């Protein structure tokens, strides 16, 4: 919804956006004829994040509105997941269990 006018904006099915310091909340609305079990309305990026739609981004588009904190947080989450879950651990063997080999 446009904060300045209060009007809803309807975008095409495919949009490009980036998380920004100023912008709008983007909501996905399920089509009425959809058989999906998805929610009828869901926020594209959950939380306090705002987005700027950039389907037609110009080469001279300013970069000062990008919310770098969002991207740093996402990268740190991915790194943490790789460090903690990325290494396969051998399953503990129960000494009372029979082995096949």
Order of alpha helices (4+ residues) and beta strands (2+ residues): beta-beta-beta-beta-alpha
